[in-house]
Amino acid sequence: MQNLDTAFSALGDPTRRAILSRLAGGEVTVMELAEPFAMSQPAISRHLRVLEEAGLITRRREGAKRPCRLAPGGTAEIDQWLGLLRQALEANYTRLDNVLEAQTKQGKDQL
């Protein structure tokens, strides 16, 4: 659960979510990631460190460049947790549908 907490904490920042959205298109260098943001490269690097520690991105060294990409399986734990919620919601909706169907049938029987 610690990884899930760390991932959601990392995702709580809109800049980090925007960075992940950019990385969804493929590998990008730190300097390229910093371009659309009104912040310094060191500030972007701090955001990247948080994302990397959460297991959401990976970085590698390529000479003076530090290309970043989405981490393989970085969202697996989030997907698993959300899947549990989806199953619970589906079960709730199924029960609600059954109650509504029973009430509708009961109302028709009374007519």
N, C-alpha and C positions, 0 to 999 in steps of 0.2 A: 504494500500500500504506500510505502515511502516514495517509490518511483512515481506512482500516480499523483501523489501530493506535489512532488517536485515538478512534474509535467504540467499540472494544472496551474501551479504558481507561475511557471514560465509563460504559459499561454494567457495569463491574466493581463499581460501588458500588450497594448495595441501595436506598439512598434515591433515587438517580437512576433506577433501574429502576421504582421505585414511582411516581415523578413521571411517567415515560413512560406507565405504565399508566393513570394518572389522565387524562393528555392524550389517550389513545386514545378517551375518551368525548367529546372536543371541547375547544374553547378554554376556558382557565381563567386567572384572574388570579393573579399571584404570591401575593397574600394568601390566596386560596382554596387554592392549592397548599400553603401553609405550615400551614394549619389542622390537618391530622391528624398533623403531625410535631412532636416535642418539640424544636424548634430555632427559632432566631430567623429573622426574615424575611431579614436579611443572609446567614445561612448557606444558606437556600434559594436566594437569589439567586446565591451562589457555585456551587451545584450547577447552576442554570440556565445560568450562563455556560459551564460545562464542556460541558453538553449542546448549547448553541448553537454553541460552537467546534467540536464534533464534527459539526455539521451535522444533528443529530437533532431540534432544535426551532427554531422561529422566535419572536421576540417583536416586538411593535409597541407604540407609545406611543398611548394613548387617554386624553388628559388626564393625570390623575395615576395612571391604571392602566397596567399593563404586561401585557396578555393574552399568553398563550403558547399555542402549538399545535404539533403534530407537524409537522416539516418535510416538504414534499412530496419524495419520493424520498430521504429521509434514511437509509433502510435499504437502498437499492438496492445499494450496494457490498457490504454484509453479505449480502444475499440472493444476489448473484452468487457470492460466495465460498463460501457454504454450498451453493449449487447444484453447484459443482465437487466439493465433498466428497460430496454425495449421489450424483452420477454415479460417482465412484470407488467408493463403498460398494456401489452397485448392481452395478457390474462385478465387484467382489469376490464378492458374494453369488451372482451368476450363475455365476461360475467354480466356486464351492463347490457350488452345486446340480448343475452338470455333473459334478463329481468324485463327488459322492454318488450321483448317478444311475448313473454308470458302475460304481461299486463295487457298487451294489445289483443291477444287471444282471449283473455278473460273478459275484456270489454266487449268483444264481438259476441261471445257466448251469452252475455247478459242482454243483448239486443234481441 
